[in-house]
Amino acid sequence: MSNLFTPLKVGAYTLQHRVVLAPMTRLRTIQPGDIPSPMMADFYAQRASKGGLEIIEGVSISLTARSYLGAASFYHDGQVAGWKAIADAVHAKGGRVFMQLIHGGRQSHVEMTGGVAPLAPSVVPFEGVALTKDGFVPASPHRVIELEEIPGIIEEFRIAAQRAKDAGFDGVELHGANGYLIDQFIQDGSNKRTDAYGGPIENRVRFLREAVEALISVWGADRVGVRISPSGEWGDISDSDPVATFTHVARVLDSYKIAYLHVIEPRIKGDDTLHEGQQPVAVKFLRPHFSGQIIAAGGFDGESAEAIVAMGDADLVAFGRHFTSNPDLPYRLRHKLPLTPYVRAAFWGGDETNYSDFTNYEEAQAA
Ligand SMILES: Cc1cc2nc3c(=O)[nH]c(=O)nc-3n(C[C@H](O)[C@H](O)[C@H](O)COP(=O)(O)O)c2cc1C
């Protein structure tokens, strides 16, 4: 019997299967203004399924939160219609759709932040990149977020969450992974603060807590998820004791009774390089500390996804790259059909080609 295709209650919603679309930044908003494009609506509509969950690519909550030219954001009224079209398109197919909210923090460049230095918990040597009109460039020097600025950034999270709600989304996912701002506060390689937001892990999760509380104030806990990457290295992120740090994070998030915890598994670094010599913090270590639903992501195929759900380490599995080239991925996994290979060259930017022009299995057979 398949475990992936049994219904499951996730927060406020009952899903019909556990194959989730992982959030993927594809750099296809219309410039200027980061306007969600019609091809984005096509992309998400094609991947929607009855009772399935999609998580929209990282959506920057403000101008200063942006990292990559062409990436999604939601902070001005000119973007409302585009986001509404995406939510409507997913709903028309019976799917559920959460918007991932992101602040890039130090992973940015003055050209992306509106001319100001990227923000970070602390100033530490950092090798990261941003994407501007000149392509990938080294991140600009960042500056410390002053204590009195923190409520304003938390408020930006709240406003973006409200915008997602007004645009008709079903919930929001806080991007606490991949070395962006939330993760920069959590991990001690990037957080050297000596105030209430730095030092012991209880302090380093304060920013996360406040962001989660802001999202919950808009949505209620049962429509809020959080993504973490305890073993990730993207964004030059590191922690001296990831196991202690992230078991604490899982316990903190458990206390809010959020809809789900979304964990990127350790075998993934950036995209698909194996980790070496690193203490892995896989979902199975976090499971005892989080009583709600867990989504695992990173390097899964149909077989390993079935296995992790069968073992009970995760309840759902998010697929990234395979979903890019297989719009009907849940159907293909369910019927053990072959997968169309993904096209990495089209991941970051471009037009519809190898983005919204992949066909479903049945259509491909008929052609
Ligand atoms: C093109 C691309 C864009 C991505 N953008 C995001 C993003 O916006 N937010 C995020 O949390 N993860 C992002 N990721 C990571 C994916 O969500 C996922 O964790 C990763 O691809 C591993 O899963 P996979 O092996 O199924 O592809 C991205 C990955 C890819 C390939």
The ligand as an SDF file (V2000), in Angstrom:
LIG
                    3D

 31 33  0  0  0  0  0  0  0  0999 V2000
   15.7520   26.2040   -9.0300 C   0  0  0  0  0  0  0  0  0  0  0  0
   15.6650   26.0410   -7.5560 C   0  0  0  0  0  0  0  0  0  0  0  0
   15.1790   27.0960   -6.7870 C   0  0  0  0  0  0  0  0  0  0  0  0
   15.0220   26.9530   -5.3990 C   0  0  0  0  0  0  0  0  0  0  0  0
   14.4600   27.9760   -4.6800 N   0  0  0  0  0  0  0  0  0  0  0  0
   14.1430   27.7790   -3.3750 C   0  0  0  0  0  0  0  0  0  0  0  0
   13.3780   28.7550   -2.6690 C   0  0  0  0  0  0  0  0  0  0  0  0
   12.9490   29.7900   -3.1950 O   0  0  0  0  0  0  0  0  0  0  0  0
   13.1010   28.4950   -1.3650 N   0  0  0  0  0  0  0  0  0  0  0  0
   13.5420   27.3500   -0.7270 C   0  0  0  0  0  0  0  0  0  0  0  0
   13.2780   27.1640    0.4600 O   0  0  0  0  0  0  0  0  0  0  0  0
   14.2410   26.4130   -1.4010 N   0  0  0  0  0  0  0  0  0  0  0  0
   14.5200   26.5840   -2.7020 C   0  0  0  0  0  0  0  0  0  0  0  0
   15.1620   25.5850   -3.3960 N   0  0  0  0  0  0  0  0  0  0  0  0
   15.4080   24.2820   -2.7480 C   0  0  0  0  0  0  0  0  0  0  0  0
   14.2490   23.3180   -3.0520 C   0  0  0  0  0  0  0  0  0  0  0  0
   13.0530   23.7270   -2.4090 O   0  0  0  0  0  0  0  0  0  0  0  0
   14.5790   21.8790   -2.5790 C   0  0  0  0  0  0  0  0  0  0  0  0
   14.7790   21.8620   -1.1860 O   0  0  0  0  0  0  0  0  0  0  0  0
   15.8060   21.3320   -3.2960 C   0  0  0  0  0  0  0  0  0  0  0  0
   15.6750   21.4880   -4.7060 O   0  0  0  0  0  0  0  0  0  0  0  0
   16.0280   19.8670   -2.9940 C   0  0  0  0  0  0  0  0  0  0  0  0
   14.9170   19.1030   -3.3930 O   0  0  0  0  0  0  0  0  0  0  0  0
   14.9610   18.1990   -4.7430 P   0  0  0  0  0  0  0  0  0  0  0  0
   16.1040   17.2540   -4.5950 O   0  0  0  0  0  0  0  0  0  0  0  0
   13.6170   17.5050   -4.7610 O   0  0  0  0  0  0  0  0  0  0  0  0
   15.1480   19.1180   -5.8850 O   0  0  0  0  0  0  0  0  0  0  0  0
   15.3680   25.7300   -4.7670 C   0  0  0  0  0  0  0  0  0  0  0  0
   15.8870   24.6970   -5.5420 C   0  0  0  0  0  0  0  0  0  0  0  0
   16.0230   24.8240   -6.9130 C   0  0  0  0  0  0  0  0  0  0  0  0
   16.5320   23.6620   -7.7390 C   0  0  0  0  0  0  0  0  0  0  0  0
  1  2  1  0
  2  3  1  0
  2 30  2  0
  3  4  2  0
  4  5  1  0
  4 28  1  0
  5  6  2  0
  6  7  1  0
  6 13  1  0
  7  8  2  0
  7  9  1  0
  9 10  1  0
 10 11  2  0
 10 12  1  0
 12 13  2  0
 13 14  1  0
 14 15  1  0
 14 28  1  0
 15 16  1  0
 16 17  1  0
 16 18  1  0
 18 19  1  0
 18 20  1  0
 20 21  1  0
 20 22  1  0
 22 23  1  0
 23 24  1  0
 24 25  2  0
 24 26  1  0
 24 27  1  0
 28 29  2  0
 29 30  1  0
 30 31  1  0
M  END
$$$$
